[in-house]
Amino acid sequence: MRLNSKGFIALLVVSLYVMVSAVEAAGTFGDLKAKMIDARNSLTLMIQHPDMRGAEQQKKIKETADAVSATLAQIRVPDAKASRYKLLVDTWDAFKKTREEVLVPLILSGKEEEAISIASGVQGDRFLKMIALIDEISY
């Protein structure tokens, strides 16, 4: 089969679109992963450094979590990956709820040991699950 110039150009355009879409998807998921790491680190700093529990750090904790939620709301995945993506979103929602309703209040009330137990236990498991899901979905 020999392609004429129009066929070749059409094939080239489709190929470039597929490549750009793949790079864009990888970039979006890479950005999501970076935002999740930033969100996790902002809370870890608050646990480890009592001097970083003021309004500024609390604002950063909220902003980093909101950035993850906003990115998740913008991502669209193929139907074949929709159930895994829903699991990612549900896991994030549970992670964020625990941060806001359990961890931050524990930290602010000086209960670091209890906060560390939750942060390194169920929250650590959720975090690893989310990172694994991002890696799975993005490929």
C-alpha positions in Angstrom: 0.0 0.0 0.0 1.4 3.3 -1.0 0.3 6.5 0.7 -0.3 9.6 -1.4 0.8 12.9 0.1 -2.7 13.6 1.6 -2.7 10.2 3.2 0.8 10.7 4.5 0.0 14.1 6.0 -3.2 12.7 7.6 -1.2 9.8 9.1 1.4 12.2 10.3 -1.1 14.5 11.9 -2.8 11.6 13.7 0.5 10.3 14.9 1.6 13.7 16.3 -1.8 14.1 18.0 -1.4 10.7 19.7 2.2 11.6 20.8 1.2 15.0 22.1 -1.8 13.6 24.0 0.4 11.0 25.6 3.0 13.6 26.7 0.2 15.9 27.9 -1.4 13.1 29.9 2.0 12.1 31.4 2.6 15.8 32.3 -0.8 16.1 33.9 -0.3 13.0 36.1 3.3 14.1 36.8 1.9 17.4 38.0 -0.8 15.6 40.1 1.9 13.5 41.7 4.0 16.5 42.5 1.0 18.3 44.1 0.2 15.2 46.2 3.8 15.1 47.4 3.7 18.8 48.2 0.5 18.3 50.2 1.9 15.4 52.1 5.1 17.4 52.9 3.3 20.5 54.1 1.5 18.4 56.8 4.7 16.5 57.7 6.5 19.8 58.3 3.7 20.8 60.7 4.0 17.6 62.6 7.8 17.7 62.9 8.1 21.5 63.6 6.0 22.9 66.4 7.1 26.4 65.3 5.3 25.8 61.9 1.8 25.4 63.2 0.7 29.0 62.7 -1.8 30.4 60.3 0.7 30.5 57.4 1.4 26.8 57.5 -2.3 26.0 58.1 -3.1 28.0 54.9 -0.4 26.2 53.0 -1.9 22.8 54.1 -5.3 23.9 52.8 -3.9 25.3 49.6 -1.8 22.3 48.7 -4.8 20.0 49.3 -7.1 22.2 47.3 -4.5 22.2 44.4 -4.7 18.4 44.3 -8.5 18.4 44.3 -8.6 21.0 41.5 -6.2 19.0 39.4 -8.2 15.8 40.0 -11.4 17.6 38.9 -9.8 18.6 35.6 -8.4 15.2 34.5 -10.3 13.1 32.0 -9.4 9.5 31.5 -10.5 6.9 28.9 -13.4 4.7 29.9 -11.1 1.8 30.3 -9.3 3.6 33.2 -12.4 5.2 34.7 -12.8 2.7 37.6 -9.2 3.0 38.6 -9.4 6.8 38.4 -12.5 6.8 40.6 -10.6 4.7 43.1 -7.8 7.4 43.0 -10.3 10.2 43.6 -12.1 8.3 46.4 -8.8 7.5 48.1 -7.8 11.2 47.8 -11.1 12.3 49.3 -10.6 10.0 52.3 -7.0 11.2 52.6 -8.0 14.9 52.5 -10.9 14.4 55.0 -8.6 12.6 57.5 -6.0 15.5 57.1 -8.6 18.2 57.7 -10.8 16.6 60.3 -8.3 14.4 62.3 -4.7 15.2 61.7 -4.6 19.0 61.8 -6.7 19.1 65.0 -4.5 16.5 66.6 -1.3 18.4 65.6 -2.7 21.8 66.8 -3.7 20.3 70.1 -0.2 18.9 70.7 -1.0 15.3 70.2 2.0 14.6 67.8 2.4 10.9 68.6 -1.2 10.2 67.7 -0.9 12.3 64.6 2.3 10.5 63.6 0.6 7.1 64.1 -2.2 8.0 61.7 0.0 9.9 59.2 2.4 7.0 59.0 -0.3 4.3 59.2 -3.6 4.7 57.3 -2.5 7.9 55.6 0.8 6.5 54.5 -1.0 3.5 53.0 -3.4 5.8 51.2 -0.6 7.9 49.9 1.3 4.9 48.5 -1.9 3.7 47.0 -2.6 7.0 45.2 0.9 7.2 43.8 0.6 3.6 42.5 -2.7 4.4 41.0 -1.3 7.5 39.3 1.5 5.4 37.8 -1.0 2.8 36.6 -3.4 5.2 35.1 -0.9 7.4 33.4 0.5 4.6 31.3 
